[in-house]
Amino acid sequence: MRIAYRAKDLAEAHIVAGLLRARGIESHVGGHFLQGAMGEIGASGFTNVHVDDDDYPKAREIVGEYERSSPRLLGRPRPNKTVDRYARGFLAILLLIVLALFLAVSW
């Protein structure tokens, strides 16, 4: 078996494996247990999609199509401004509550 695709995470590996299976190429996603070794943080680079040696050239063609059609973000993704605004509001209210409690205890 050869690695046809090195995925950034487990979900992407299964997407690519499903794409290969839909085109008649049996595939296997490896690295499930290695992801858990890093805890709940989304570790990347451990999941690979494996195919038989005979299917490797065709699998690489299909993976190449997938990579060309997938939009890739350059640099960091743009932040979600709505979530950012709510987070700042929450932190401001929390700060006011802590300040009020501090002042109430110190009087």
C-alpha positions as CSV (number, residue, x, y, z in Angstrom):
1,M,0.0,0.0,0.0
2,R,1.1,3.5,-0.8
3,I,0.1,6.9,0.6
4,A,-2.0,8.6,-2.1
5,Y,-2.9,11.7,0.1
6,R,-1.6,13.3,3.3
7,A,-4.6,15.0,4.8
8,K,-4.6,17.9,7.2
9,D,-7.1,16.2,9.5
10,L,-9.2,13.1,9.8
11,A,-12.3,14.6,8.2
12,E,-10.4,15.5,5.0
13,A,-8.9,12.1,4.8
14,H,-12.3,10.5,4.9
15,I,-13.5,12.9,2.2
16,V,-10.7,12.0,-0.1
17,A,-11.1,8.2,0.7
18,G,-14.8,8.5,-0.2
19,L,-14.0,10.3,-3.4
20,L,-11.5,7.5,-4.4
21,R,-14.1,4.8,-3.5
22,A,-16.7,6.5,-5.6
23,R,-14.3,6.2,-8.5
24,G,-13.7,2.5,-7.9
25,I,-10.5,2.6,-5.9
26,E,-10.4,0.9,-2.6
27,S,-8.7,3.1,0.0
28,H,-7.8,3.0,3.7
29,V,-7.5,5.9,6.1
30,G,-4.7,5.5,8.6
31,G,-3.7,7.5,11.6
32,H,-6.9,7.4,13.7
33,F,-5.1,6.4,16.9
34,L,-2.3,8.9,16.4
35,Q,-4.8,11.8,16.4
36,G,-6.0,10.8,19.8
37,A,-2.5,10.9,21.2
38,M,-2.6,14.7,20.9
39,G,-5.7,15.1,23.0
40,E,-8.7,17.1,22.0
41,I,-6.7,19.6,20.0
42,G,-7.0,19.0,16.3
43,A,-3.6,17.6,15.5
44,S,-2.8,17.6,11.8
45,G,-0.5,15.7,9.5
46,F,-1.1,12.2,11.0
47,T,-3.9,11.0,8.7
48,N,-3.1,9.5,5.4
49,V,-5.1,7.9,2.6
50,H,-3.6,4.6,1.5
51,V,-4.3,2.7,-1.8
52,D,-2.9,-0.4,-3.4
53,D,0.2,-0.1,-5.4
54,D,-1.6,-0.9,-8.6
55,D,-4.2,1.8,-8.0
56,Y,-1.7,4.5,-7.0
57,P,-1.3,6.3,-10.4
58,K,-5.1,6.6,-10.9
59,A,-5.6,7.6,-7.3
60,R,-3.0,10.4,-7.6
61,E,-4.8,11.7,-10.7
62,I,-8.1,11.8,-8.7
63,V,-6.4,13.4,-5.7
64,G,-4.8,16.0,-8.1
65,E,-8.3,16.9,-9.4
66,Y,-9.5,17.3,-5.8
67,E,-6.5,19.5,-4.9
68,R,-7.0,21.7,-7.9
69,S,-10.8,22.1,-7.2
70,S,-10.4,22.7,-3.4
71,P,-10.2,26.4,-2.5
72,R,-7.2,27.0,-0.3
73,L,-6.9,30.0,2.0
74,L,-3.6,31.9,1.8
75,G,-2.4,32.7,5.3
76,R,-4.8,32.9,8.1
77,P,-8.5,32.7,7.6
78,R,-10.5,35.8,8.1
79,P,-12.0,36.0,11.5
80,N,-15.8,35.8,12.0
81,K,-16.6,39.4,13.0
82,T,-19.9,38.4,14.6
83,V,-18.3,35.9,16.9
84,D,-15.5,38.3,17.7
85,R,-18.0,41.0,18.6
86,Y,-19.9,38.7,20.9
87,A,-16.7,37.5,22.6
88,R,-15.5,41.0,23.3
89,G,-19.0,41.9,24.7
90,F,-18.9,38.8,26.9
91,L,-15.4,39.6,28.2
92,A,-16.4,43.2,28.9
93,I,-19.5,42.2,30.9
94,L,-17.4,39.6,32.8
95,L,-14.8,42.2,33.6
96,L,-17.5,44.6,34.9
97,I,-18.9,41.8,37.1
98,V,-15.5,41.0,38.5
99,L,-14.8,44.6,39.1
100,A,-18.1,45.1,40.9
101,L,-17.5,42.1,43.1
102,F,-14.0,43.3,43.9
103,L,-15.3,46.7,44.9
104,A,-18.2,45.2,47.0
105,V,-15.8,43.0,48.9
106,S,-13.2,45.8,49.5
107,W,-15.7,48.2,51.0
